[in-house]
Amino acid sequence: MREADPTRPMFARRDAPSIAHLMTQMLDLTRPGSDAEALRLLRQAFPAAPLTARVEAMARRAR
């Protein structure tokens, strides 16, 4: 088993669906008024997360 890298954020070691789920929960709590605001909030809260995870979170929220 590989040791965790303490310099990387915890969510960076998760898979994209897990990150997207956390992001969706954050969006549900903050209730942004627009897609642009939602993306800004996600970039601030999850700066090292990939764009694909942010897009997945927004898509989940739209369902």
Secondary structure, 3 states (H helix, E strand, C coil): CCCCCCCCCHHHHCCHHHHHHHHHHHHHHHCCCCHHHHHHHHHHHCCCCCHHHHHHHHHHHHC
